[in-house]
Amino acid sequence: MALKKKPVTGMKDILPKEMAIRNYVMNMIRETYGTFGFSAIETPCVEHIENLCSKQGGENEKLIFKIMKRGEKLKLDTATCENDLTDSGLRYDLTVPLSRYYSNNANELPAPFKALQMGNVWRADRPQRGRFRQFMQCDIDILGEPTYLAEIELVLATTTLLGKLDFHNFTIRINDRRILKAMAQYSGFPVESFDTVFIILDKMDKIGIEGVAEELEKEGFAKESIDTYLGLFREITNDIEGVRYIKEKLSDVLDSGIAEDLETIINTVESVKTADFRMSFDPTLVRGMSYYTGPIFEISMDEFGGSVGGGGRYDEMIGKFTGNNTCACGFSIGFERIVMLLLERGYEIPTKNGKKAYLIEKNMPADKLLNILKQATEERSAGTQINISIMKKNKKFQKDQLAADGYTEYVEFFNRD
């Protein structure tokens, strides 16, 4: 039977040029995050279905690739529902596995624990630009740190990485889930309807404030509550003054320390940052995961037209596994989108000694070939990348292909030399 030539829909093969950039970015991630004290860990790609369906993953729980039971455990003849057929699934993010990992290994880990995790995840999502059903995620998390030092370190580490990858003029949007709830409470929305309100608010950048008003009206919310709620967004600015406005306006329903901490995070990052970006208070920022409990943040880039990463504080999630809440905060970059943007701009990987191609004439005598290989060994030892290949008839086409792969110097060896 002939093999199918196309990969599974929503997944892709990776060609050498992209793979080189992916490897470079992964190495830069390890190097940069390592300077901030993050330790690399690894978790399995398969998790128990109960962990994945713990009501902590929001809409992603609808996108799980489930794995059928195997061997004697699979009883097709007596199965009455899907749960009788599946017992595990492919992870849809790295946060749920990290929580399970920490609950199993906390006694052997430092406190606080700064974790770096890179790996593929799977979601049965609709493929589009920069989004696939199998994709690499890169997360850094700080577990066991209750103060805003965690948020500051996560933002500084992530933005330092992006700066090293030559990204400029991007924005870190920041909000707090407790501010979201306080605004909804102040406006008179019932507590049980907050999730519905936030789902609609999350569409603000696509449908605008009038579109949000229309959708809230369709849900049957009181016009007075809608007007009060949207009035707040018209008054709030996307800077420190906006945070201070919220602190004063919502003083009856919001702990002043929440706004003060957010102001400290913004001011501190702005004061010590090394990359070219700005911090922006965004009261419309929601993030879809229901497990967030405090500050939340996203990276926005104009050249992508959307988010290329995000995260936040999730102080109650690990307790679902251990029974004891553990302070936790994480930041994930959109690895695939970062790589895509680098490819689209024709990014060249910085090299110290360059890439050199040896082109050898056919039928080179063994003694001369040996001398060529010795020369290549010396140059490789000095750090130069050497590609040795047999010279083709169409030498110009061969060099063009090598040039497209980043080779800038060619050495030709002939039998007569």
RODO-2510 file (C-alpha; in nm, 4 decimals, decimal comma):
residues 417
     n   res          X          Y          Z
     1     m     0,0000     0,0000     0,0000
     2     a     0,1372     0,3412    -0,0982
     3     l     0,2030     0,5878     0,1839
     4     k    -0,0069     0,9040     0,1924
     5     k     0,2086     1,2006     0,0917
     6     k     0,0286     1,4651     0,2944
     7     p     0,0659     1,5021     0,6737
     8     v    -0,2412     1,4900     0,8975
     9     t    -0,4567     1,8014     0,8538
    10     g    -0,3459     2,0787     1,0859
    11     m     0,0005     1,9308     1,1346
    12     k     0,3078     1,9828     0,9223
    13     d     0,6468     1,8560     0,8146
    14     i     0,9380     2,0837     0,9023
    15     l     1,2031     2,1567     0,6389
    16     p     1,5721     2,2073     0,7297
    17     k     1,5696     2,5900     0,7098
    18     e     1,2805     2,6153     0,9554
    19     m     1,4279     2,3419     1,1744
    20     a     1,7511     2,5376     1,2025
    21     i     1,5619     2,8443     1,3260
    22     r     1,3518     2,6337     1,5638
    23     n     1,6649     2,4814     1,7144
    24     y     1,8261     2,8239     1,7427
    25     v     1,5204     2,9665     1,9194
    26     m     1,5030     2,6673     2,1559
    27     n     1,8708     2,7096     2,2433
    28     m     1,8181     3,0821     2,2992
    29     i     1,5219     3,0015     2,5254
    30     r     1,7294     2,7628     2,7369
    31     e     2,0180     3,0083     2,7565
    32     t     1,8118     3,3185     2,8373
    33     y     1,5711     3,1615     3,0827
    34     g     1,8637     2,9828     3,2446
    35     t     2,0149     3,3212     3,3365
    36     f     1,6928     3,3941     3,5265
    37     g     1,7271     3,0737     3,7273
    38     f     1,4709     2,8548     3,5487
    39     s     1,5353     2,4789     3,5468
    40     a     1,4314     2,2608     3,2523
    41     i     1,1835     1,9793     3,3193
    42     e     0,9891     1,7359     3,1021
    43     t     0,6473     1,5730     3,1332
    44     p     0,4819     1,2974     2,9226
    45     c     0,2667     1,3993     2,6269
    46     v    -0,0073     1,1611     2,7478
    47     e    -0,2106     1,2431     3,0602
    48     h    -0,4934     1,0671     3,2412
    49     i    -0,8234     1,1855     3,0941
    50     e    -0,9456     1,2886     3,4419
    51     n    -0,6589     1,5396     3,4685
    52     l    -0,7272     1,6852     3,1249
    53     c    -1,1022     1,7137     3,1931
    54     s    -1,0645     1,8768     3,5357
    55     k    -1,2656     2,1892     3,4370
    56     q    -0,9429     2,3940     3,4505
    57     g    -0,8660     2,4172     3,0790
    58     g    -1,1611     2,6234     2,9601
    59     e    -1,2572     2,5771     2,5956
    60     n    -0,9457     2,3662     2,5346
    61     e    -1,1114     2,0717     2,7091
    62     k    -1,3417     2,0466     2,4084
    63     l    -1,0374     2,0038     2,1821
    64     i    -0,8687     1,7036     2,3468
    65     f    -0,7322     1,4241     2,1299
    66     k    -0,8555     1,1300     2,3361
    67     i    -0,6823     0,7916     2,3397
    68     m    -0,8830     0,4719     2,3323
    69     k    -0,8343     0,2093     2,6017
    70     r    -0,6102    -0,0780     2,5036
    71     g    -0,6109    -0,4567     2,5294
    72     e    -0,8420    -0,6139     2,7881
    73     k    -0,9502    -0,2740     2,9194
    74     l    -1,1222    -0,1943     2,5880
    75     k    -1,4696    -0,3482     2,5997
    76     l    -1,6499    -0,2310     2,2879
    77     d    -1,9446    -0,4646     2,3355
    78     t    -2,0435    -0,3231     2,6777
    79     a    -1,9483     0,0437     2,6281
    80     t    -2,2413     0,2833     2,6698
    81     c    -2,0626     0,6212     2,6516
    82     e    -1,7347     0,7781     2,5458
    83     n    -1,5868     0,7498     2,8954
    84     d    -1,6116     0,3716     2,8713
    85     l    -1,3778     0,3812     2,5700
    86     t    -1,1090     0,6329     2,6703
    87     d    -0,8763     0,6582     2,9673
    88     s    -0,6133     0,9103     2,8548
    89     g    -0,5449     1,1881     2,6059
    90     l    -0,2761     1,4066     2,4492
    91     r    -0,1986     1,7146     2,6581
    92     y    -0,3521     2,0385     2,5255
    93     d    -0,1126     2,2634     2,7200
    94     l     0,1817     2,2348     2,9593
    95     t     0,0177     2,3878     3,2671
    96     v    -0,2029     2,0928     3,3619
    97     p     0,0923     1,8472     3,3334
    98     l     0,3101     2,0859     3,5370
    99     s     0,0528     2,0943     3,8158
   100     r     0,0434     1,7145     3,8270
   101     y     0,4246     1,7012     3,8078
   102     y     0,4630     1,9416     4,1009
   103     s     0,2090     1,7574     4,3127
   104     n     0,4127     1,4376     4,2662
   105     n     0,7593     1,5879     4,3140
   106     a     0,7242     1,8960     4,5374
   107     n     0,9273     1,7432     4,8212
   108     e     1,2293     1,7053     4,5916
   109     l     1,2083     2,0565     4,4413
   110     p     1,3301     2,3929     4,5743
   111     a     1,0824     2,6533     4,6981
   112     p     1,0030     2,8601     4,5091
   113     f     1,0505     2,6417     4,2010
   114     k     1,1224     2,8070     3,8649
   115     a     1,0356     2,5632     3,5856
   116     l     1,1089     2,5784     3,2124
   117     q     0,9154     2,3363     2,9944
   118     m     0,9207     2,2979     2,6156
   119     g     0,7209     2,0358     2,4292
   120     n     0,4525     1,9591     2,1744
   121     v     0,0850     1,9860     2,2657
   122     w    -0,2235     1,8856     2,0667
   123     r    -0,5618     2,0511     2,0141
   124     a    -0,8344     1,9463     1,7704
   125     d    -0,8657     2,3111     1,6676
   126     r    -0,9380     2,4777     1,3344
   127     p    -0,5967     2,5292     1,1666
   128     q    -0,5102     2,8840     1,0580
   129     r    -0,2101     3,1151     1,0196
   130     g     0,0236     3,0472     1,3097
   131     r    -0,2048     2,7802     1,4592
   132     f    -0,1756     2,4043     1,4165
   133     r    -0,3251     2,0970     1,5801
   134     q     0,0210     1,9881     1,6914
   135     f     0,2470     2,2691     1,8056
   136     m     0,5377     2,3465     2,0330
   137     q     0,4734     2,5337     2,3560
   138     c     0,7332     2,6980     2,5737
   139     d     0,6369     2,7786     2,9325
   140     i     0,8129     2,9282     3,2292
   141     d     0,6416     2,9008     3,5672
   142     i     0,7261     3,0078     3,9214
   143     l     0,5642     2,7890     4,1862
   144     g     0,5537     2,8836     4,5542
   145     e     0,6086     3,2600     4,5183
   146     p     0,3071     3,4577     4,6494
   147     t     0,4346     3,8097     4,5748
   148     y     0,4409     4,0140     4,2551
   149     l     0,8120     3,9296     4,2200
   150     a     0,6940     3,6257     4,0206
   151     e     0,5047     3,8377     3,7663
   152     i     0,7963     4,0810     3,7326
   153     e     1,0505     3,8021     3,6745
   154     l     0,8292     3,6242     3,4214
   155     v     0,7702     3,9399     3,2167
   156     l     1,1378     4,0409     3,2274
   157     a     1,2586     3,6927     3,1260
   158     t     1,0127     3,6658     2,8375
   159     t     1,0764     4,0160     2,7012
   160     t     1,4536     3,9710     2,7324
   161     l     1,4227     3,6604     2,5144
   162     l     1,2155     3,8427     2,2515
   163     g     1,4668     4,1270     2,2476
   164     k     1,7501     3,8810     2,1802
   165     l     1,5460     3,7451     1,8871
   166     d     1,5352     4,0977     1,7406
   167     f     1,1705     4,1781     1,8158
   168     h     1,0956     4,5440     1,8809
   169     n     0,8069     4,7740     1,9658
   170     f     0,5759     4,5045     2,1006
   171     t     0,3315     4,5412     2,3901
   172     i     0,2768     4,3485     2,7127
   173     r    -0,0925     4,3897     2,7957
   174     i    -0,1683     4,3310     3,1621
   175     n    -0,4828     4,3059     3,3741
   176     d    -0,6038     4,1199     3,6832
   177     r    -0,8917     3,8708     3,7027
   178     r    -0,9955     4,0299     4,0325
   179     i    -1,0294     4,3660     3,8575
   180     l    -1,2483     4,2008     3,5933
   181     k    -1,4752     4,0628     3,8647
   182     a    -1,4829     4,3917     4,0556
   183     m    -1,5881     4,5829     3,7430
   184     a    -1,8686     4,3337     3,6768
   185     q    -1,9793     4,3465     4,0409
   186     y    -1,9710     4,7282     4,0486
   187     s    -2,1913     4,7323     3,7366
   188     g    -2,4548     4,5106     3,8971
   189     f    -2,4119     4,1869     3,6982
   190     p    -2,5088     3,8714     3,8927
   191     v    -2,2041     3,6760     4,0120
   192     e    -2,3226     3,3598     3,8345
   193     s    -2,3196     3,5493     3,5025
   194     f    -1,9604     3,6774     3,5241
   195     d    -1,8201     3,4100     3,2903
   196     t    -2,0780     3,5001     3,0246
   197     v    -1,9932     3,8692     3,0603
   198     f    -1,6217     3,7997     3,0274
   199     i    -1,6647     3,5801     2,7193
   200     i    -1,8432     3,8703     2,5490
   201     l    -1,5914     4,1276     2,6761
   202     d    -1,3108     3,9178     2,5279
   203     k    -1,4494     4,0020     2,1820
   204     m    -1,3977     4,3763     2,2341
   205     d    -1,1001     4,3980     1,9951
   206     k    -1,3059     4,2313     1,7192
   207     i    -1,6572     4,3772     1,7592
   208     g    -1,5857     4,7010     1,9442
   209     i    -1,7623     4,8481     2,2441
   210     e    -2,0955     4,8800     2,0595
   211     g    -2,0798     4,5144     1,9579
   212     v    -2,0176     4,4162     2,3186
   213     a    -2,3202     4,6227     2,4229
   214     e    -2,5404     4,4462     2,1664
   215     e    -2,4316     4,0986     2,2775
   216     l    -2,4832     4,1819     2,6454
   217     e    -2,8340     4,3052     2,5605
   218     k    -2,9068     3,9815     2,3717
   219     e    -2,8128     3,7875     2,6852
   220     g    -3,0853     3,9774     2,8692
   221     f    -2,8725     4,1849     3,1043
   222     a    -3,0159     4,5059     3,2477
   223     k    -2,9448     4,8145     3,0370
   224     e    -2,8354     5,0047     3,3479
   225     s    -2,5697     4,7427     3,4215
   226     i    -2,4489     4,7439     3,0597
   227     d    -2,4245     5,1244     3,0499
   228     t    -2,2379     5,1383     3,3815
   229     y    -2,0021     4,8620     3,2735
   230     l    -1,9129     5,0039     2,9340
   231     g    -1,8882     5,3512     3,0833
   232     l    -1,5945     5,2292     3,2883
   233     f    -1,4070     5,1196     2,9757
   234     r    -1,4636     5,4589     2,8146
   235     e    -1,3008     5,6282     3,1132
   236     i    -1,0061     5,3964     3,1779
   237     t    -0,6724     5,4794     3,0126
   238     n    -0,4149     5,2138     2,9219
   239     d    -0,1489     5,3347     3,1638
   240     i    -0,0773     5,3814     3,5338
   241     e    -0,3447     5,6494     3,5523
   242     g    -0,5961     5,3890     3,4368
   243     v    -0,4953     5,1594     3,7225
   244     r    -0,5289     5,4462     3,9708
   245     y    -0,8697     5,5363     3,8292
   246     i    -0,9858     5,1768     3,8851
   247     k    -0,8487     5,1784     4,2398
   248     e    -1,0497     5,4884     4,3267
   249     k    -1,3649     5,4116     4,1274
   250     l    -1,4029     5,0554     4,2547
   251     s    -1,2888     5,1179     4,6127
   252     d    -1,6073     4,9607     4,7533
   253     v    -1,5622     4,6293     4,5677
   254     l    -1,1874     4,6052     4,5011
   255     d    -0,9053     4,5632     4,7530
   256     s    -0,6790     4,8642     4,6960
   257     g    -0,3725     4,6383     4,7264
   258     i    -0,4641     4,4629     4,3999
   259     a    -0,4395     4,7858     4,2001
   260     e    -0,1279     4,8944     4,3900
   261     d     0,0469     4,5658     4,3124
   262     l    -0,0441     4,5973     3,9445
   263     e     0,0991     4,9499     3,9396
   264     t     0,4204     4,8205     4,1003
   265     i     0,4542     4,5455     3,8407
   266     i     0,4132     4,7912     3,5521
   267     n     0,6496     5,0540     3,6955
   268     t     0,9186     4,8041     3,7939
   269     v     0,9250     4,6289     3,4554
   270     e     0,9367     4,9628     3,2721
   271     s     1,2289     5,0737     3,4894
   272     v     1,4570     4,7720     3,4429
   273     k     1,3565     4,6290     3,1022
   274     t     1,6266     4,5630     2,8422
   275     a     1,4050     4,5039     2,5366
   276     d     1,2096     4,7530     2,3237
   277     f     0,8465     4,7179     2,4362
   278     r     0,5845     4,8903     2,6475
   279     m     0,3586     4,7826     2,9326
   280     s    -0,0118     4,8563     2,8806
   281     f    -0,2931     4,8205     3,1330
   282     d    -0,5811     4,6604     2,9419
   283     p    -0,9056     4,6150     3,1403
   284     t    -1,0566     4,4221     2,8452
   285     l    -0,7938     4,1466     2,8706
   286     v    -0,9680     3,8270     2,9857
   287     r    -0,7693     3,5177     2,8781
   288     g    -0,9780     3,2077     2,8343
   289     m    -0,8479     2,9783     3,1057
   290     s    -1,0772     2,9652     3,4072
   291     y    -0,7874     2,8743     3,6371
   292     y    -0,6398     3,2286     3,6464
   293     t    -0,6810     3,3958     3,9862
   294     g    -0,4799     3,7196     3,9689
   295     p    -0,2661     3,9177     3,7211
   296     i    -0,2900     3,8064     3,3580
   297     f    -0,0839     3,9218     3,0612
   298     e    -0,0411     3,8826     2,6852
   299     i     0,2199     3,9768     2,4252
   300     s     0,0791     4,1732     2,1305
   301     m     0,2759     4,2272     1,8102
   302     d     0,1586     4,4475     1,5257
   303     e     0,3405     4,2353     1,2670
   304     f     0,1333     3,9330     1,3698
   305     g    -0,1914     4,1174     1,4358
   306     g    -0,2630     3,9431     1,7635
   307     s    -0,1222     3,7657     2,0653
   308     v     0,2042     3,5699     2,0495
   309     g     0,2067     3,4617     2,4121
   310     g     0,0407     3,5032     2,7471
   311     g     0,0004     3,3831     3,0998
   312     g    -0,0943     3,4755     3,4521
   313     r    -0,1322     3,3693     3,8116
   314     y    -0,3160     3,0454     3,8955
   315     d    -0,2907     3,0024     4,2725
   316     e    -0,5658     2,7410     4,3060
   317     m    -0,4876     2,4934     4,0292
   318     i    -0,2175     2,2800     4,1909
   319     g    -0,4441     2,2358     4,4938
   320     k    -0,6800     2,0389     4,2682
   321     f    -0,4129     1,7680     4,2677
   322     t    -0,2593     1,8038     4,6155
   323     g    -0,5467     1,9330     4,8270
   324     n    -0,3254     2,2280     4,9288
   325     n    -0,3193     2,5470     4,7250
   326     t     0,0228     2,6469     4,5940
   327     c     0,0993     2,9949     4,4619
   328     a     0,1777     2,9665     4,0915
   329     c     0,2354     3,2022     3,8005
   330     g     0,3359     3,1258     3,4421
   331     f     0,4126     3,2804     3,1034
   332     s     0,3956     3,0941     2,7707
   333     i     0,5338     3,2266     2,4425
   334     g     0,3704     3,1283     2,1147
   335     f     0,6707     2,9352     1,9881
   336     e     0,5173     2,8515     1,6488
   337     r     0,4113     3,2114     1,5875
   338     i     0,7534     3,3445     1,6873
   339     v     0,9231     3,1036     1,4441
   340     m     0,6716     3,1924     1,1707
   341     l     0,7435     3,5650     1,2095
   342     l     1,1188     3,5047     1,1976
   343     l     1,0793     3,3007     0,8772
   344     e     0,8548     3,5636     0,7177
   345     r     1,1086     3,8381     0,7800
   346     g     1,3933     3,6241     0,6397
   347     y     1,5715     3,6024     0,9734
   348     e     1,9326     3,4872     0,9536
   349     i     2,0793     3,2940     1,2445
   350     p     2,3851     3,4784     1,3789
   351     t     2,7006     3,2736     1,3256
   352     k     3,0530     3,3477     1,4486
   353     n     3,2511     3,1592     1,1862
   354     g     3,0036     3,1251     0,9028
   355     k     2,9007     2,8301     0,6888
   356     k     3,1375     2,6994     0,4251
   357     a     3,0754     2,4441     0,1488
   358     y     3,3401     2,2070     0,0111
   359     l     3,2600     2,1001    -0,3460
   360     i     3,4600     1,7953    -0,4517
   361     e     3,5069     1,6819    -0,8118
   362     k     3,3859     1,3312    -0,8880
   363     n     3,6271     1,0384    -0,8643
   364     m     3,8604     1,2164    -0,6224
   365     p     4,1514     0,9823    -0,5341
   366     a     4,1373     0,8414    -0,1819
   367     d     4,4620     1,0096    -0,0685
   368     k     4,3412     1,3538    -0,1810
   369     l     3,9961     1,2952    -0,0269
   370     l     4,1677     1,2126     0,3015
   371     n     4,3543     1,5464     0,2972
   372     i     4,0262     1,7310     0,2252
   373     l     3,8555     1,5588     0,5197
   374     k     4,1488     1,6486     0,7476
   375     q     4,1184     2,0127     0,6387
   376     a     3,7438     2,0037     0,7111
   377     t     3,8097     1,8525     1,0548
   378     e     4,0467     2,1386     1,1436
   379     e     3,7963     2,4019     1,0336
   380     r     3,5106     2,2301     1,2185
   381     s     3,7239     2,2197     1,5332
   382     a     3,7603     2,5979     1,5022
   383     g     3,3829     2,6348     1,4915
   384     t     3,3166     2,6675     1,1198
   385     q     3,0241     2,4719     0,9748
   386     i     3,1497     2,2660     0,6799
   387     n     2,9219     2,0939     0,4289
   388     i     3,1052     1,8496     0,2011
   389     s     2,9363     1,7352    -0,1194
   390     i     3,0242     1,6073    -0,4655
   391     m     3,0388     1,8753    -0,7335
   392     k     2,7409     1,8600    -0,9714
   393     k     2,7291     1,9414    -1,3429
   394     n     2,5071     2,2440    -1,2814
   395     k     2,7400     2,4036    -1,0297
   396     k     2,5549     2,7368    -1,0304
   397     f     2,2275     2,5702    -0,9280
   398     q     2,4125     2,3748    -0,6595
   399     k     2,5620     2,6951    -0,5162
   400     d     2,2258     2,8709    -0,5312
   401     q     2,0764     2,5917    -0,3205
   402     l     2,3623     2,6162    -0,0715
   403     a     2,3258     2,9945    -0,0571
   404     a     1,9565     2,9556     0,0214
   405     d     2,0636     2,7384     0,3140
   406     g     2,2960     3,0105     0,4459
   407     y     2,6324     2,9069     0,2988
   408     t     2,8418     3,2083     0,2106
   409     e     3,1777     3,0587     0,1116
   410     y     3,2660     2,7795    -0,1331
   411     v     3,5904     2,5857    -0,1737
   412     e     3,6270     2,3720    -0,4859
   413     f     3,8576     2,0706    -0,5013
   414     f     3,9643     1,9169    -0,8330
   415     n     4,1498     1,5956    -0,9134
   416     r     4,4309     1,7906    -1,0822
   417     d     4,5038     2,0027    -0,7707
***
